[in-house]
Every structure is written in structure tokens, then in C-alpha cells.
Amino acid sequence: MKKQIDISKSVYEICTENPDIIDIMKDLGFESITNPGMLNTVGRVMTISKGAAMKNIPMDKIKDKFAEKGYELTGL
């Protein structure tokens, strides 16, 4: 069974609950997520959807990458 990630939550909440997601996000192009300062400030208000829009990363690509790693995105 896949682990579910509610993308309506902040990036900070998601990464706190599932620290291995930091590597997935980094691989997708969210390099600044590895900076604890960024995660603790901007990450508290940023969602995956907002970040994807800012970085022009298609949500389908994000959804596929998470599925590869055994996650299902909810809250889309």
C-alpha cells in the first residue's frame, strides 16, 4: 500500500512527517529544500502546488516521481 501525502499541507509539515521526501523534492528541482533555514521559514507557508507553479514544474511530473517512490498524492 502506498503512503499518502496530503499536498494541501505545507512543505514543512510534509517533510517533518516524512523526512525522506526531502530527497524526492530535491530531485524534482526544489534544491533549496535541503537548506534547514528555508524549510523552517518559507516551507511553513509553501505547499508543493505553489512551489511547482513558481518553479514551472508540472504536477504530473511531481505525481509520477512520488508514485515511483511509493507515495500517493492526495488533496490535489
Backbone hydrogen bonds, N-H to C=O, Kabsch-Sander energy under -0.5 kcal/mol:
donor,donor_aa,acceptor,acceptor_aa,energy
3,K,70,G,-2.2
5,I,72,E,-2.8
7,I,5,I,-0.9
7,I,74,T,-2.6
9,K,6,D,-1.7
11,V,46,M,-3.2
12,Y,43,G,-2.7
14,I,10,S,-2.4
15,C,11,V,-2.7
16,T,12,Y,-2.1
17,E,13,E,-2.1
18,N,14,I,-2.0
21,I,18,N,-2.2
22,I,19,P,-1.5
23,D,20,D,-0.5
24,I,20,D,-1.0
25,M,21,I,-2.9
26,K,22,I,-2.3
27,D,23,D,-2.4
28,L,24,I,-1.4
29,G,25,M,-0.6
29,G,26,K,-1.4
30,F,25,M,-2.3
31,E,29,G,-1.2
33,I,30,F,-1.6
34,T,31,E,-1.7
35,N,32,S,-1.5
39,L,35,N,-2.3
40,N,36,P,-2.3
41,T,37,G,-1.0
43,G,38,M,-2.4
44,R,41,T,-1.1
45,V,42,V,-1.6
46,M,42,V,-1.9
49,S,7,I,-0.5
51,G,47,T,-2.4
52,A,48,I,-2.6
53,A,49,S,-2.1
54,M,50,K,-2.2
55,K,51,G,-2.2
56,N,52,A,-0.7
56,N,53,A,-0.6
57,I,52,A,-2.4
61,K,58,P,-0.5
62,I,58,P,-1.7
63,K,59,M,-3.0
64,D,60,D,-2.5
65,K,61,K,-2.3
66,F,62,I,-2.4
67,A,63,K,-2.2
68,E,64,D,-2.2
69,K,65,K,-1.3
70,G,67,A,-1.6
71,Y,66,F,-2.9
72,E,3,K,-3.0
74,T,5,I,-3.2
